[in-house]
């Protein structure tokens, strides 16, 4: 840290929404040249506090002080004028525009009497700035052609281009590869050296302890405390987050395995994955590990009928099935929950109840149409079972925390009464307390005889929660391991098994976008 000079002070910030006190007198301080991590369970108030700073939400009371002067920020443009820039977890790029158009939106270079856009100058500026950040992207490439990780890098570069003095990073590594995370951390350290102050919102403790100088914890809308990172421990921070000690975060329960409920034979999707063979038993959770681009997401999308151009055979309970759409997958007892909540899972403007039952409306039809009482009864049951924190069934989903939104999507899947549930990064962006709740839920589903396929990029999570671990490398299965005997080194070796061979054949690891 470069000195102790305060650049930002938030004093006694309060904010209430209908039925919820989101912030209860929260305090937060940020010094010049420091990385200050902001942590807490989903629903703790982190997002609301940052939205107050960004002008997206107006505080009910309290003060925001920048450079010793009280400011009143009620719009995002006022936040930018105050030198505050935001990098959001949910990307806010325009897919149809190019990298340079997104980065310089509102700051276009113009020339001539008629102030026409100087595209060559914009390209040159973008290329030079990306090179400075060690980001290798074509300024003329459209955002829709980039992987999620590449889009995240563009979002980061766009925020940095604004020369902000305060940068808020909300889960900035959620879609990044390990190599990209290293680049980001180098950028962050360079910014620190220049006196820039960074608020780093994350659930990833390894990252927090590597990059932050101080850690502030919120819980239930309240300020719990601030710790100097080098002087504290993970256990201390976890205890502050949940209000009690967590001795074990990952919990796998042994459940008696039943018959094979899913058998996949020779499943192939040209250029993405090939000759996939495995079996899943009732009461079994198979974790799917692999590098980005290994074909894991596409495999689950093929099993759910999102990807249709596949060959091979799928058997459910010994019966060969032909899955050509999500509807046919659901009818055959499969349900898939995407990694991308916002674009592929949520209906943010609908109520909690509507989001839960949207995939199972046939269960609530009577002689005279939809039975609202049935929807209310079944939704309340799942809300209680999954401990979903919401003021009411009618609450708009967008007003719930990320962790509770994820639980709603899980409730929707359970509501379809599947035999097999497929989860893609179910705990990404979820706080440690909610993670434990989701793990316990998965154990209960196993005990009920469901089979579970789960993709996770967190290797410790895969190793702790899975009964078996299926590893994919460059579109092939490179190993299926029993959890009891497998080592981290064996899994990592399997993840890289076919990557070098694929690269030697002239293919770039990363063309496959998931």
N, C-alpha and C positions, 0 to 999 in steps of 0.2 A: 504494500500500500504506500502511496506517496502522500504521507502526512495524514493529519486527522481532520482536515477541513471539510465541514459538512457542505454538500451540494444540495441535498434534499432532506426535508424533514416532514413527516406526516404525523400530525398530533390528534389523538382522540377521534379518529374517523369513525363515524357511525353511518349505517345504511340499512334500511328495512325494505323488504318487498312484501307483498300480500302474504301474510301467514308466516313469514320468515324474517328473523333478525340476522342479516348476513354479516354485519360488522358491528362489534360492540366496543367502541372506544379503542380502536387499534392504533398503535404507534409503530413507526418505521423510520429508520435513519439510513442515509447513504452518504458515504464519503467519496471525495474525488480519488480516482485511481484505484478503486477497490471493486472486487466482485462480491456481491452480497447475495447469498442464496436465500430464497423464500420458499419454505417448505410447509407441508401440512397435508392432512387427508383431503380427498375431494370433498368439497362442501365446507372446508375450513375457513374460506373467505379470501384465498389468494387471488383468484380471478376477479372477484368483486373489487378488492383493494386496487389491483392494477387497472381495472376498468375506470375506477374513480380517477386515478392518475392520468389515464389516457383521455378523459373527458367523455367516455361512452356512457358512464353512469354518474349521476350527480349525488354527491354525499348529502346526508341529512344534516350533519354537523361535523365540526372539526376543522383543522387548518392544513393547508399544503404550503410549505415554505421552501423556496428555491433561492439559493445564494443569499439567505438571510431576509428575503422579502416574501411576504405572503402573496400568493397568487390564487386566482379563481379560474380553474380550468373546467369549462363546461362543454367543450367540443374537442375532437381529435386535432383539428387544425390549430387550436390554441396550445395543445400539448406539443405539437411540432414546433410552433413558434417559441415555446419555452425551452427548446432543445432536447425534447424527449422523443425517442424513436422506439417503435415496438416491432418485435419479431414474433408473430403469433404461431401457436402450435398448428392451428388449422390454416392452411395456406390461403393467402388472399390475392393470388396472382390471376391475371386474365388469360385463360388458356389459349385463346385465339391470337393473342399478340406474341411478338418475339421477346427474347431475353432482353434486348436493348430497349424495346418499347415499354416493357414492364419496369425495368430498372429506372428509366428516366421519365416515367409518366408524371406529367406536371412540371417537368424540368427540361423539356425538349430544347435542343439547340436550334436556333433559327437564324436565317440569313436573308439578306436582300431587302428591297423596298417593301415587299409584300409579306415579309416575315415568314417565309416558307420553312418547313422543317428541313434541317440539314442532316440527312440520313447518314452520310459518310462520316460526319463529325461525331454523330451519336454512336455509330459503330466503333469508331476509334476510341472514344471515351470509355465505352463499355468494355472493350477488349483490354485496354490498358488497366482499368480498375480491377477486372477479374484476374488479370495476370498478377497484379500486386497482391491479391488475396490467395494466389495459387489455386484458383478455380479454373478448370479447363473446360469451358463451354463456348459454343459458337454464339456470338451475339445475335445472329440472324435466325437461330433455331426457334421455332414456336414452342411455347411452354407445354402444349398438349403432347408434344413428341418427347418430352423429357420424363425420366423416372421421378418418382416421388422424392427420392434423395437429392436428385439434381435440382428439382424445383425448390427444395428446402434451402439449398445453397444460393439460389437466385434470390429468395426471400431475404436471406441474411445479407447478401451483397447490396440489395436494394436499400435496406435499413441503414447500412454502414455508409452508403453513398451520400446520405443526407447530413453527414458531419454532426451527428447528435452528440451532446455532452452526457446524456443519460440514455442508456439503451436497456430496454426490458426484453429479455429472452424467455419465452414461454415454451418449455420443453423443446429446445432447439435441436436436440439430437435424436428426436423420436423416430425419424426416418433415415438417419445417416448411417453409413458404414463406419467401421472402426477407423479407416483411413481418413474419412471425411471429418470424423470427430477430432482427430489429431490436428487437422487443418483449422477447424473452428477454434480449438483451444489455443493454437498459435496466434490466430487473429485476436482472440480475447486478451491474451497476454500483451500483444502489441498495443491494443487499445488502452489497457491499463497503464502502460509505460507513457502513453500520450496524455494521461490524466483523465481519460474517459471513465465514467462510473457505470457499472453494469449490475442490473438486478437479474438474477438467474433463477428462474422458476423451474424446478425439476423434482422428480421422484427418484432419480437414479443416484443412490448414495455414493457410489464409486466416483461419479463425475463431480458431485458436490464437494467431496473431500479432496479431489484433485485440483479443482479450479477455483474454489471460493476462498475468500478471506474471512468472512463471517457468515453465520447462518441464523436467520430469524424464523421462529416456528409460530404458526397460527393453529388454533384448535377451536372448532365450534364458533368461529367468528371473533375469537378473542386473541390478543397478543399473549403468548406464553413466555417468550424470552428470546434473547440473542446470545449466541455463543461464538467465541473466536475459534475458527475451524481447527487450527493446529493444536488447540488446548482442550478439545472435546473428543468424544468418541461416538461411533455409530449407535451404540446401545443407548447412550444418553439422548441423542437426537430422536431415536425411535420412541423412547419413553416419553419424551416431550410431545411428540406427534400424537400418540394414541392415549396418553394419560396413564399408561401402565407399562410394565416390562413385557417385552416380547422375546421369549426364549427361543422360539423357532418360528420362522416366517413361512417356510414351505412345509406343507403337511400332506403326506401321502398315506392313505389308509389301505391296508390289504383287504380286498373283497374277493369272495369266491367267484371264480370265472365260470361263465356259462358256455354255451355252444358258440360256434362261429356265427356271427350275425352279418358280417360284411367280408366278402372275398373279392379281391381285385386281381384279374389275370391279364397280363400283357397289355395294360392300358398305355396308350401312346398318343401323344399330341405333337404333330410334326414340328421339329425344331425346338420344342420346349421341354418335353419329358418323353421317355421311351421305356417300354417293357417294364412297367411298374407292377409288381406282384407282392401282395401281402394279405394277411388275415387279421380281423379284429373280432375279439370275443365279447360277449355280454359281460358287463362289469369290468371292462378293461379300458385303460386310458393309454393311447399311444401318442407320445410326443414326437413331433416332426421337426428335426433340426436341419440346418443347412445355411449356406451363405446366401446373400441377396442374389437373385438370379438363378437359384438352383431349381426352380420350378415348383416350389411348395404350394404357393397360392394357386397357381394354375391347376395343380392336381385336385385340390379341394373344390375349385370352381367347376372342374370337369365332373366330379362326383355329384355336384349339385345341379348340373345341367345348364350352368351359365356358359361354359365352353362346350360346344356341341360337336366340333369336328374331331372326335376322338375315335380310336379303334381299341379293341380289346373287350373284355367281359367284366360285368359287375354282377355279383350275386348278393342278395339280401335274404338271410335265413334260408340259404340253400337254393333259392329261386333266382334264376337269371332275370335281370330287370334291364329295361331300356330307358335310360334317363336322358330326355331331350330338352328338359326345361326345369326350372325350379319347382314348378307346380307338380310335375311328375316325380321329382325327387321327394317332395313332402309327402305325396301319396304313398311312396314306397318306404317312408319312415326315416328319411334323411333330412337334416336341417343344418344350414350353414350360416355362421355369423362372421361377417367380413371384418378385415382389419381397419377399413375406412368407415368409421361410424357415421360421419357427416354425410358422405356422398352415397353410401350404399346400405346404411342401416337405419338411420334416424328419419323421423318425420317431425322436425323440430317445432312446427306450428300446431301440431295436433296434441291432444291431451295425453297424459300418462296412460290412461285406460285404453284409448284408441291405439296407441303404439303397441300395447301388449297384445291386443286381440286382432290386429290387422291381418295376420297370416292365418287366422283360425276362425273367421267369421261364420263358417258353416256350422260350427258347434253352437252358435247362438241364434240360429234361425228357428222360428216357430211357425204356426199356421198363419199368423198375421204379421210376419216380418221379423225383424231383429228384436230379440228380447233384451231390453236394456238391463233388467234385473239380473239376468244371467251374466252379462258383461261385468257389471259391478261386483257381483259375488266372486267370480273367478279372478278378476283383477285384484281385488282386496286380498284374496287368499295368496296370490303370488307376491304381492307387495310385502305381506307379512313374512312369507317364507324366505324371501331374498333380502329382507331388511332394507327395502328401498325407502329412502328418506324423502318424503314429499308431503306438502301440506294437505293435498287432497288428490283424488283420482282425476279431477278436472284440471289440475295444474298443467300448464303448457310445458312440454318436455324441454324446450330450450332453456327454461329457468332452473333446471336441475343441474347438479354438478356432473362432471364427466364420469365419475365412478358410479353415480346413480343412473345416469343414462345407459352405461354399460350393463347394469343390472336389469334395466327395463328391456334391453335387447335380448338378454339371456332369458328373461321371463317370457318374451314373445316366442323364443325357440322352444322352451319347455311346454308352452301352451299348445303347440302343434302335436304334442305327444309323440315325439320321435323315438325310433329305436337307436338311431345313431345321430350324435350331435357333433358338428365340426366347427372348431373355433380357430380363428386366425388372430393371433396376438391379443388374446382376451384381456390381458392385464396391462397393455401398453398405456402409459399416461395415467395409471391408476395408483393411488397412494397405498402405502404398505398395509394399513388396516383393511381397506377394501379388498386388496389382494388376498389376504387371509380368508375373508368371507367368501370370495369366489372359489378358492381352493376347497373350502369346506363344502360348498355347493357341489363342486365336481365330484367330491367323494360321495355325497348323498345320491347323486345321479348314478354313479357306479353301483352303489348299493341297491338301487332300484332296477339294475339290470341293463342300463344303457351302455352303449359303446361310445367312446369319445376319441376323436382325433383332434389334436391341438398343435398348432404351429406357434412356436415362440422363439424369438431371437435372443432371449436371455437363457444362456446355457445352464446356469445354476437352477433356474426354474424348471427347465426341461428335465434335468437330472433328479430333482426332488419330487416332482408331482407325477411323473410318468411311471407306468408299469413296464412299458417297453419304449425304446427310442428308435425311431426310423430316421435314418440320415440320408439326405439327398445331396448329390454333388453333380453339378452341370447336367441336370435333367435325368439322372439315374439314381436308383437306390444303391448306396455305397456301403450300407450296413444296417442290420436290425439287431439291436442289443437288448438284453435283459437288464433292467435297471439295477438289480442287485449286484451284478458283477462288473458292469462297465466302468471305465475310467474316463475322466475328462480328456485325457490325451488320445484315447481311442476314438472318441467322438470327433475331436478336432481333426485327427488324421483322416477320418472318413469324409468329413466335410470338404477336404481339399483333394480327395482321391482322384477325381476325374477332371479337375479344373485345369491343371497344367496340360493334360492331354488335349483338352478342348481348345486351349489357347494355341497349342502347337499346330492344330488343324486350321488355324486362321480365324477362329471365332473369338470375339471379345467377351469376357465375362462381364456382364452388365447390359448386354443387348436385351436380354430378358429382363423385364422391368420389375419383376417381383421375386 
